[in-house]
Amino acid sequence: MKNKGYPVRITTLFLDIGGVLLTNGWDRNSRKRACEKFGLDHDDLGDRHNMTFGTYEDGKISLDKYLDRIVFYQKRPFSREDFKEFMFSQSEPFPETIEFFKEIKVRNNLRVACVSNEGRELTEHRIRKFALHELIDTFISSCFVHFRKPDEDIYRLALDTTCSRPDDVINIDDRIMFVEVAQGLGIRGIHHKDLKITRGKLASFGLEA
């Protein structure tokens, strides 16, 4: 997208959380481990998850309602709290990456917004546990805004919320499709594979720590 005569200067980063700053909160590997730990039928849980998880990520049902549908639709020999504690324990940080983006933000005077697909309770847990508010200024999470990537509207909302033009922004995501969707709106993108590659690509935009 042309910049219509404005000088191009990156002012804003859009960051995904799962796969960039932290491990994924509740992915297929986590669900497999849950099935092994709690003795659940993997195929049954997977089918039920696929039918309802999008509704949870959209912020239209609570975590308890999601668990009612995939686990606690029948009596279990373990508690709901035990299962939720296990879910929350699956999140781990990438400390070097988080510190790198903190340095990039301060050195280049950037705004940082997260643009992520995640359910409310998982999002709130991860923000608190890993102090993500120390890096991220605005949380455009699907559970808060009721849009999910790859819906273009979540990126339009992120642009409006941060008062950014597409030319001002670099979007960093570990899912190539989501990078491509944002690029369709004129937002530069980096497909995050590891910190070394992302560091080099940011340097090519003049952003160095």
N, C-alpha and C positions, 0 to 999 in steps of 0.2 A: 504494500500500500504506500502511495506517495505521501510525503509529509506535508504537502500543500504549503510549502514555503517556510514551515517551522524548522528550526534547527533540531536535528535528531540527537537526543541525549537520553540515555536510559535513566529513568527515575524510580522504576518500580520493578520488583520481582514478584511473580506469581509462583509459589512453591506448592507442589504436592507434599503431603506428609508421609503416607505409607509408601515405602520404596525409595524415599529420598532422605527424609530426616529420621524416620523411625522404620522399624519393620512394619509389615502390614498388620493391621489390628486383628483381623479375623478372616484369614484366607483359607484355602483348601488344606494347607499343611496343618494349620491350627485346628481345623475341624477334624482332620484325621487323628491328630493327637488326642483331641477330646473324646473321640469315639473309642480309642484304645484305653484311655484312662477310666472312662465311665461305663464301658461295656455297651456302647450304643451301636446300632446297625448303621454302617457308614453310608450305604446306598439310600436308606430311608431318610437319614438326616440330610444327606445331600439334596435329595429331591425336594424335601420340604423347605430347605434353605433357599434353593433356587426359585421356588414359587413365592417367597415372601420377603427375602432380604432386601430387595429393591424398595419395598414399602417402608422398611425400617430405615434404610439409608436416606430416603426422602423425608424423614421426620414425621411420618404419618402414623406410626405406631411406636410404642415404647419398647425398650429392651425386654421387659417382662412379657409383653404381648408376643414379641418375636419368639421368645423362648417357650411360651405356651404352645406355639404352633409347631416348633421343630423338636422340642424335647419333652415338655411337661404336658403334653396332650394325654398322657397316662401316668400312673403313679410310678415314681422312681425311688431307688434305694439311696439316693443322695439328695442333698438340698439344692434349691435354686441358688442360694448364696455361694455354695461350694462351686457350682458350675460357673457363676459369674466371676468369682475370684480367679478361676482357671482362665477364663476368657481374657480378663484384664492382664493376667500374668504373661500373656503371649507377646505383649508389646515390649520391644527393646529399642534403645536409641542407637543412632550412629553418631557418637560424640564428636568425632573429627569433622564430620560434615556439618553438624549444628554449629560448632565453633567457627568453621570456615565462613558460613553464611552470616554469622554475627559480625565477623571482621569485615566482610564485603559490605554489609549494610552500613556500618559506621564509617568506614574509609570513604565510601562513595555517596554517603548521605541518601540512602535509598529508603523508599517505603517497601514493606514486605507484606504481602497478603498470601494466606494459604487458600488454595482452590482445591478442595478435596471431596471425595465421596466417602461418607462415614456416618454411622448412626450416632445419635446424640450422646448416650451414656459413654460409649467408647471414646468419642471426641473429647468430652469433658474430662474423662479420666486421663487421657493422654496429654491434654493441655496442662493439667495440674501436675501430674507425676513428673513430666519432663520440662516443666517451666517454659513451655513454648511461647508464652506471652512475652518472654524476654527477647525473642527474635521477631515474632509475627505481630504486626500491628492490627490486622483485620482478618477475621476467620470467615471465609466464604465456604462454609461446609454445607454439603447437600442437606444435612439434617436441619440446618438453620434456615436455608433459603428455599428449600423444596424444589430445587433443580439438581440434576445429577449430570456429571460428565458422561457422555459427550454432548449433552444438550448445549448448544451455543449460548443459550440465555445465561448460563452460569458465568461465562466469560464476559458477557455484556454487563452483567450485574457487578462483576469484579472491577471492570473498567469504570463504571459509574461510581462505585463505592470509593475507589481510590482516586477519583477525579483524574484518570489517566487517559491519554490517547493510545491507540494500539502501538504507535511508533515508540512510545515511552517505555514499553514493557518487554521483559523477557520472561517467558513461561517455562518452567522446568518441571518435567514430569517423567516418571519411569515408564509410562505407557505411550508408545509412539502414536497411536490413534488420537489420543488427547492432545498431544503436541500438534498434530496435523489439523485437528479441528480448530484450535486457537489460531494457527497460522492462516486458516481460511478467513479469519477476521482481521488479519494484518498484524497479529501479535507474533513477534519473534519467538522461536522455541528452541529448547535444548532437550534432547532425549537423554535423560540421565541414566547412565549405565554404571559409572563409578565416579568417585570424587575427582580423580586425576583428569579424566576426560572433561568433566563439567568445568573444572577449574580452568583448563586450557581454552575451552570455548568462551567462557566469560571473559578471559583475558583478551580474546580477539575482539570483544565489544568494548574494550577499554576498562573493564572492571577487574581489578586485582586486589588481593589481600596483602 
